Amino acid sequence: MFELMYASQAVVDLNEREMEALLGVSRARNQEAGITGMLLHVHDVPAQEAFFVQILEGDQEAIEQTFARIQTDELHTRVTVVHRAVAAQHSFPDWQMGLATMDMTVAVDLARHHPQAGQAGQAGPAGPAGAARSSLEMLSNAFLARIMLTLGARELRQHNRSETAGVIQHADAQTLPATPTPAFFWRGPDGSPLPG
């Protein structure tokens, strides 16, 4: 089993109805190819930008062909591979492509409270030039991207909404575990469970 995770910047900020329509064709193709996964539509409201974070799981050849198609899609730009590796098992076996919407503040909150997210947590001045890290740079952190994808999937499962959109508005820092407890949730960039 192979997995590929990427982040990209949306050219147009689609609404949930448009996203679901778009995913109809993708889900049919994914089912035919034996691909599962999760797609996050991330909104950075203050910057008036939107992003995608997606993981594809399945046969490596099918994943690479699907990703080649994704890269040429005109709905997004700045496609950045976050993680590409062999995995022991599917992390998102329930969906040909689950969809959740998340606010960028969730990524910022998670990065601040989880050291494994590394440099992703540096919102604001960073680096020698003092330039602010972009939202896409934050979303390109493999650990942070996996946590966000897993949160999106958990939201879908909790609301019994198979293959429909879930919305996550914010992350409450008080409810986030201080240590990586559930192995299925806290995984490193290579997909392996992190020590607790």
N, C-alpha and C positions, 0 to 999 in steps of 0.2 A: 504494500500500500504506500502511496506517495501523497505528499501534501505540498501545496504551494499557497503562500499567503502574500498579498500585495496591498498597497495603499495607493490611492490616486486622488486627484482633484477633479471634482465635477465641473463641467463647463456650464451646465444649466442645473439649477437646483430643482429637481423634479419633486412633485408632491407624491404622497403615498399611493394614490390611485394610478398615477403614471408609472411609478416604480413597479407596482404589482402587474400592470399590463406588460411592461418590459420583461419582467421575470417569467411570464407565462411561456414564452418561446425558450428561454434559457433553461427552465426547469424540465421541459420536454426533452431538450437535447441532453441535459445532464442525466436524466433517467435512462435514456437510450445508451449513453456512454458509461453508466455505472458510477457517476460522480455525485458526491454529496458535498455539503458545505454550508456556509453562512455568509451573508452579506450585511454589512452595516452601512447605513446612510448617515453620515456624521455631519451635523450642522454647527458651524462656527458663526453664530448670529452676529456678534459685534463686528466681525470682519466681513460679514455678508458673503461667506463662502460655504461650500459643501464639499464633502470628501466621501470616498468609499474605502472600506477596509473589507477584504474578502479572503476567505480560505476555500480552496478547492481540494477535495480528497478523492482518491481512487487510483486507477491504473495510470502510471507515469505518462505513457504515450497519450492517453486520452486527456490528461491534465494539461500537458504541454500544447496539444492541439487547441484545446479550449482557451488556454491563456493567450496563445498567438492571436486568436479571434478577438479576445477581450482587449488586447493591446491596440488593436486597430479601430476600436469603437470610438466614435467621435463625441460621445457623451462625457468623456473624461480625458485628462491629460496628465503629464507627470507621473506616469505609472511606475511605481517603485516596488521591486520585489523585496519583501520583508523577510521571507523565509522560504526555503525550497529544500526538501529532504524526504528521505524514506521515513515512514512512521509505522509503529507497531500496530496501531488500530485507528479507526475513524474516531474523531472527536465530535463530529456532528452527523451521526448516522441517520438522524430522524428526518432530514430534509434533502431534497435535490438542490434546494437553495432556500434556506430560511432567510427572512428579512426582518431587521429591526432598525429603528431610527434612534439615534443617540445624539445628545448635545455634546459639543466639544468640552464643556466644563467637566463632564464625566472623566474624560481622558486626563485633564489637568488634575482633578482630585485624586484619581488613582495613581498617577505618577508621583504626586507629592507624598503619598502614604505607603508606597512600595518601592524600596530601594532597588529591587530587581529591574525596575523600569529605567534605571540608570539616568542618562542624560535627558530622557524624555520629560522628566519632571521640571526641567528648567524653563519655565515660562518666563518671559521677560529677558533681561540682559543675559547674554551667554557668549562665551568665546572671547577671543582677544579683541575683536572689533566692537564688542558689546551689542551686537545685533540680536534682536529677539528671535528665538527659535520659531519657525513657522509651524502651523498646525500639521502640515504634511510631514515635517520632520518628526514631530512627536508621534504621529500615527505610524511612522515607519520603524518604531522600536518594536521588535518581535515580541518581547514579553508583554508590553502594554497592549499591542494589537490582539494577542491571544486572549488576554483578560477581557478586553472589550467584546470580542466575538463570543466568548463564553457567557458573559453577562447578557448579551443579546439573546443567545440561545436559551438561557435560563428564564429570561423574561417571557419568551414565547411558550416555553413549557409550563410555566406557572399559570399562564392565562389560557392554557389549552387552546392555543390558536395555531394549529399546524398550518404552515405555509402562508401565514398572514403577518402583517406588520405589527410589531410591538414598539412602544415608545418608552425610552428611558430618559427622563428629564435631568436627573442629577444623581450623583453618588453621595450618600451620607457617610462621611468619614467615620462616624461612630459605629456604623454597622459593618465596616470592612475589617476582616480579620487582620491582626497584626502579623500573623505568621501564615505561611502557605499551608492551609489545612487540608481541604479535600483534594486528593491527588488528581482527580479528573479536571479540577478547576485551575489549580496552580501548577502550570507546566512551564518549563523553560523554552527558549526559542527553538530547541530541537524537538520539542514535544514530549520530552521525558519529565516525569514527576520531579518536582523540586523537593529537597529535604525539608521536613517540617520542623 
